[in-house]
Each structure stands twice: as C-alpha cells, then as structure tokens.
Amino acid sequence: MYVEYLKEQGIKISMDGKGSALDNIYIERFWRTIKYQHIHLNPAADGISLYIGIKKWIEKYHFKAHQGINRQKPQYLYLNAA
C-alpha cells in the first residue's frame, strides 16, 4: 500500500536486495529505539510536535550512558575521537 502510493507519486524508493540485512542494521536499531522509547510513549498532535519531541529525545540520547559502548556516552566518545 505505502510502496504503491510512492510509485504513483513518481517517487523512487530504495530497498536492500536479498541477503543485505546487515547493510542498515544500525539505523534500523536506532529507529526501533526511538519508536519504543519516545514515539509510542509520547504521541504527537502534529508534525511539528513530533519533530520537536524527536529532536529533544535525540539530544538526551547522546548524553545517556549506552550499554553497547561500555556504559559510555556517545557524545563524549565522539568528541574525544576527533
């Protein structure tokens, strides 16, 4: 249904081929986290509210300790790597 709508609008879509599940695993995990930790818990009234809510959530996310990187904060790792 969604794909058909995009095609009707002349929008080119890109999907991984077979066996390419690892190509975008990190962004898929990130979007899952946003959905379960913010979007589902804080339904937005409109697009602007959604944008502002996600922006605030991402800012908080960067300064939170993450299990996958030994309880370090992504922002500090990023700044120290530069």
C-alpha positions, 0 to 999 in steps of 0.5 A: 500500500505505502510502496504503491502510493510512492510509485504513483507519486513518481517517487523512487524508493530504495530497498536492500536486495536479498541477503543485505540485512546487515547493510542498515542494521544500525539505523534500523536499531536506532529507529526501533529505539526511538519508536519504543522509547519516545514515539509510542510513549509520547504521541504527537498532535502534529508534525511539528510536535513530533519533530520537536519531541524527536529532536529533544529525545535525540539530544538526551540520547547522546548524553545517556550512558549506552550499554553497547559502548561500555556504559559510555556516552556517545557524545563524549566518545565522539568528541574525544575521537576527533 
